[in-house]
Amino acid sequence: MIRSELVQKLVDENPHLYQRDVEKIVNTIFDEIVEAMAAGDRVELRGFGAFSVKKREARTGRNPRTGEAVAVAEKHVPFFKTGKLLRERLNRK
């Protein structure tokens, strides 16, 4: 599901809300998650999962085409861990 599909689904389920207001709400939520992660904070949505940032140390990698050693800089990457409820729903039979 992409952002526009999420907005449309919320608009369909809440006919009393305008689409522009739902877009603003969804964008605000995503912006707050991004800002919190940029500040190094962890964002947890109960029953869904937790977003955090992990640090990857600098290392030496290899160019797969030439086999040449390449320096890979230290970086921070987003990480998502699913919540227990989401895992259980996905694995329900």
C-alpha positions as a LaTeX table, in Angstrom:
\begin{tabular}{lrrr}
\hline
Residue & $x$ (\AA) & $y$ (\AA) & $z$ (\AA) \\
\hline
Met1 & 0.00 & 0.00 & 0.00 \\
Ile2 & 1.33 & 3.41 & $-0.91$ \\
Arg3 & 0.61 & 6.72 & 0.81 \\
Ser4 & $-2.12$ & 7.79 & $-1.63$ \\
Glu5 & $-3.90$ & 4.43 & $-1.20$ \\
Leu6 & $-3.76$ & 4.85 & 2.59 \\
Val7 & $-5.23$ & 8.35 & 2.32 \\
Gln8 & $-8.00$ & 7.13 & 0.01 \\
Lys9 & $-8.87$ & 4.22 & 2.33 \\
Leu10 & $-9.10$ & 6.58 & 5.31 \\
Val11 & $-11.28$ & 9.00 & 3.30 \\
Asp12 & $-13.58$ & 6.14 & 2.26 \\
Glu13 & $-13.92$ & 4.95 & 5.86 \\
Asn14 & $-14.48$ & 8.49 & 7.21 \\
Pro15 & $-16.81$ & 10.32 & 4.82 \\
His16 & $-17.14$ & 13.22 & 7.28 \\
Leu17 & $-13.46$ & 14.15 & 6.68 \\
Tyr18 & $-12.14$ & 16.03 & 3.66 \\
Gln19 & $-9.40$ & 14.37 & 1.62 \\
Arg20 & $-7.04$ & 17.33 & 2.09 \\
Asp21 & $-7.42$ & 17.04 & 5.88 \\
Val22 & $-6.69$ & 13.30 & 5.82 \\
Glu23 & $-3.61$ & 13.95 & 3.64 \\
Lys24 & $-2.43$ & 16.54 & 6.14 \\
Ile25 & $-2.93$ & 14.11 & 9.05 \\
Val26 & $-1.08$ & 11.26 & 7.32 \\
Asn27 & 1.78 & 13.54 & 6.25 \\
Thr28 & 2.07 & 14.96 & 9.76 \\
Ile29 & 2.30 & 11.49 & 11.30 \\
Phe30 & 4.98 & 10.38 & 8.83 \\
Asp31 & 6.90 & 13.65 & 9.27 \\
Glu32 & 6.90 & 13.23 & 13.06 \\
Ile33 & 8.18 & 9.65 & 12.76 \\
Val34 & 10.97 & 10.80 & 10.42 \\
Glu35 & 11.94 & 13.73 & 12.67 \\
Ala36 & 12.03 & 11.53 & 15.77 \\
Met37 & 14.24 & 9.00 & 14.00 \\
Ala38 & 16.51 & 11.77 & 12.68 \\
Ala39 & 16.94 & 12.89 & 16.29 \\
Gly40 & 17.96 & 9.33 & 17.22 \\
Asp41 & 14.72 & 8.48 & 19.00 \\
Arg42 & 12.79 & 5.22 & 18.76 \\
Val43 & 9.17 & 5.32 & 17.58 \\
Glu44 & 6.86 & 2.55 & 18.79 \\
Leu45 & 3.34 & 1.93 & 17.50 \\
Arg46 & 1.75 & $-0.59$ & 19.87 \\
Gly47 & 0.60 & $-3.74$ & 18.12 \\
Phe48 & 2.33 & $-2.71$ & 14.88 \\
Gly49 & 6.04 & $-2.34$ & 15.52 \\
Ala50 & 8.95 & $-0.09$ & 16.37 \\
Phe51 & 11.09 & 2.12 & 14.15 \\
Ser52 & 14.65 & 2.83 & 15.22 \\
Val53 & 17.99 & 3.86 & 13.76 \\
Lys54 & 20.98 & 1.54 & 13.70 \\
Lys55 & 24.56 & 2.64 & 13.19 \\
Arg56 & 26.69 & 0.74 & 10.69 \\
Glu57 & 30.41 & 1.10 & 11.26 \\
Ala58 & 32.83 & 2.03 & 8.49 \\
Arg59 & 34.20 & $-1.02$ & 6.70 \\
Thr60 & 36.05 & $-2.19$ & 3.64 \\
Gly61 & 33.83 & $-3.65$ & 0.95 \\
Arg62 & 34.51 & $-5.14$ & $-2.47$ \\
Asn63 & 33.38 & $-4.01$ & $-5.89$ \\
Pro64 & 31.66 & $-7.18$ & $-7.21$ \\
Arg65 & 32.55 & $-6.36$ & $-10.82$ \\
Thr66 & 36.27 & $-5.74$ & $-10.38$ \\
Gly67 & 37.01 & $-7.27$ & $-6.97$ \\
Glu68 & 38.68 & $-3.99$ & $-5.98$ \\
Ala69 & 38.57 & $-2.98$ & $-2.27$ \\
Val70 & 36.27 & $-0.03$ & $-1.60$ \\
Ala71 & 36.01 & 2.03 & 1.59 \\
Val72 & 32.39 & 2.15 & 2.85 \\
Ala73 & 31.72 & 5.06 & 5.20 \\
Glu74 & 29.93 & 4.83 & 8.54 \\
Lys75 & 26.19 & 5.38 & 8.17 \\
His76 & 22.90 & 5.28 & 10.00 \\
Val77 & 20.09 & 3.14 & 8.60 \\
Pro78 & 16.38 & 2.86 & 9.51 \\
Phe79 & 15.32 & $-0.37$ & 11.20 \\
Phe80 & 11.83 & $-1.76$ & 11.77 \\
Lys81 & 10.93 & $-4.51$ & 14.21 \\
Thr82 & 7.39 & $-5.91$ & 13.96 \\
Gly83 & 5.20 & $-5.99$ & 17.02 \\
Lys84 & 3.86 & $-9.19$ & 18.53 \\
Leu85 & 0.27 & $-8.55$ & 17.38 \\
Leu86 & 1.33 & $-7.94$ & 13.77 \\
Arg87 & 3.53 & $-11.05$ & 13.72 \\
Glu88 & 0.66 & $-13.15$ & 15.11 \\
Arg89 & $-1.80$ & $-11.82$ & 12.51 \\
Leu90 & 0.62 & $-12.50$ & 9.66 \\
Asn91 & 1.24 & $-16.06$ & 10.84 \\
Arg92 & $-2.37$ & $-16.94$ & 11.65 \\
Lys93 & $-3.63$ & $-20.03$ & 9.82 \\
\hline
\end{tabular}
